[in-house]
Amino acid sequence: MALRPLDNTLPLASPDGPKKRAKISVTAATVTPRDSGINDENLVVLAVTDAVEYVASEDLKALPDPEMKIKSLMERLDSKDWLEVCEALNDARRFALHHASILLPMLDKMMMVLVRSMKNPRSALCKTSIMASADIFTSYGHLLLSPSSSPTTMQQEAFDHLLLQLLLKAFQDKRFVCEEAEKALRTMAASMPPLPLLQKLETYVAHKNPKVRAKAAVSISDCTSKLGIEGIKEFGLRKLLQISADMLNDRLPEAREAARRIAGSMYMAYTGEEEEASPAESWQSLCTSSLAPISAQSMIRIIS
């Protein structure tokens, strides 16, 4: 059974040093009548003494009794208490890093929990879920899209939603969330097979939001640098060349810079295979035969 679509609509394929540990504490606060001008019966008392810690992956320890702990994990992730959900997400990270085989059967559900938590207005919960997604990629990235691992349809759909959320969070207004999402996207590109990931990212370069296009272009650049000429040919040499040419004219500098890196990776891979002509001539011939004249000239100038 297919997963229910979430709030954000996925784009159509058609064009259109030292370790740091940050800590956020929510401490008790009292509003007094003198400060607020309200009656005693309307006093608002906030008394939340719990704290959320952002624990680096390398500082997460194995669970002492993982087989027992896994039984209550999903229930804790569904809690109405967001602090409890944060704690459960950190336990999910421990499962991913130290007990991967135990969490694997519920990986699709886990990714959907991450999607839901990323949409939560509480920044602490959002950031914790993004950190969890990076650990999921580290442990399961080789399985999520690889044909040899036969990922389920539900896993692939869950990954689609997770990818979209990370692209959206990578440019949101809270910098510490934005930076964590960018880090998770880099971990994704480093951990997953580049060709199937590139095929997933392809649709986002036509997204209506220019910031999503820019973040997708950065991830495409990371994938292209890992492909080599055979992987580029399998994806489509001229198709990738067109993507790069289109992004060169995008609104945001980040997208244009990513397009230059994509072109540079293609140039190195393509000209390294050609032996008859000079590298510059081979690249020029490829561009002029694959692109409109104006786009071809732009791509040629990147390398010259």
C-alpha positions, -999 to +999 in steps of 0.1 A: +000+000+000+015+034-010+022+059+017-001+088+020+012+120+004+024+146+029+019+184+030+047+193+005+040+182-030+068+163-048+079+180-080+068+165-113+094+150-136+084+174-163+103+208-165+084+236-148+383+209+149+372+201+184+339+184+189+311+207+197+280+199+217+252+225+216+226+225+242+192+241+243+175+243+277+139+254+283+139+268+318+111+277+341+097+312+335+070+330+355+048+358+343+038+381+372+008+405+374+032+434+378+051+425+346+021+415+325-008+436+339-030+405+341-050+390+370-037+362+392-061+337+377-047+344+342-011+338+352+009+317+328+035+296+343+060+278+321+079+252+340+097+230+316+131+220+330+140+193+305+168+199+280+175+189+245+211+181+236+225+179+201+248+149+204+274+144+177+272+110+160+306+099+173+294+106+209+263+083+207+269+050+225+254+016+218+222+007+237+226-018+265+195-038+256+186-030+220+162-059+215+140-047+244+144-010+236+132-014+200+098-026+211+089+008+225+107+030+200+078+037+176+054+044+204+079+070+219+083+085+185+046+090+183+045+107+217+027+141+221+056+152+242+082+167+218+110+163+243+102+126+245+103+124+207+137+141+207+150+115+231+135+087+210+151+102+179+185+100+196+179+064+204+169+058+168+203+073+159+220+048+182+201+020+166+212+032+131+248+035+141+253+005+165+224-019+159+216-013+122+201-048+116+175-043+144+162-010+129+163-021+093+128-038+092+111-005+102+133+018+081+105+031+059+084+040+090+115+056+106+120+079+076+084+090+076+088+099+113+118+120+103+097+138+077+070+145+102+094+158+128+112+181+103+078+198+097+074+204+134+076+242+142+099+234+172+134+240+158+150+216+184+129+187+172+135+196+136+173+197+140+173+165+159+154+147+131+178+161+105+207+148+125+190+114+126+185+114+088+223+119+084+229+088+106+203+069+086+223+077+054+256+068+070+243+033+080+218+025+052+228+047+023+242+018+003+208+001+006+182+028+001+184+031-037+207+004-049+190-021-072+211-049-058+196-044-023+160-044-037+146-015-017+109-017-012+085+007-028+076+021+006+113+027+014+117+046-019+086+067-014+097+075+022+131+085+009+115+108-017+096+127+010+127+128+032+148+142+003+123+169-003+122+180+033+160+182+035+161+204+004+135+226+019+152+228+053+186+236+037+175+272+031+151+280+059+155+310+081+170+294+112+207+291+104+215+262+128+187+241+111+198+252+076+234+242+083+224+208+097+203+201+066+232+210+043+254+187+063+229+159+060+227+164+022+265+161+020+263+129+040+236+116+017+257+122-014+288+106+002+270+075+015+246+066-013+253+052-048+256+083-070+237+072-101+203+063-086+206+094-063+213+115-093+182+101-110+162+111-079+177+146-078+171+152-115+135+162-110+143+189-085+163+211-110+129+219-125+113+228-091+094+260-090+114+272-059+148+285-070+163+277-036+153+240-039+168+240-074+201+255-060+203+229-032+195+201-057+222+214-080+248+212-052+239+176-045+240+168-082+275+183-083+285+160-054+271+130-072+287+138-106+321+141-090+318+104-080+304+090-112+332+087-137+326+086-174+307+052-174+283+064-148+278+097-166+271+079-198+246+056-181+228+086-167+230+104-200+259+125-211+239+150-231+212+151-204+236+160-177+253+185-200+219+202-205+212+202-168+245+220-162+238+245-190+203+253-177+216+258-141+242+283-154+213+306-161+195+301-128+187+330-106+208+320-076+246+322-075+247+289-056+230+271-085+253+287-110+284+277-091+272+241-087+266+241-125+302+251-131+314+222-108+292+198-127+307+209-160+342+206-145+336+170-134+321+162-168+350+178-186+376+158-166+357+125-171+349+130-208+383+144-220+402+118-200+386+091-223+393+109-256+427+102-271+424+114-307+416+151-301+429+176-276+408+180-245+396+215-254+386+203-289+368+173-275+348+194-251+339+220-277+327+193-301+305+177-274+290+210-263+283+223-299+267+190-309+245+187-277+234+222-269+219+253-284+246+277-297+244+302-268+244+274-242+273+257-259+294+288-258+287+293-221+298+257-213+329+261-235+339+293-217+337+275-183+367+253-192+387+277-214 
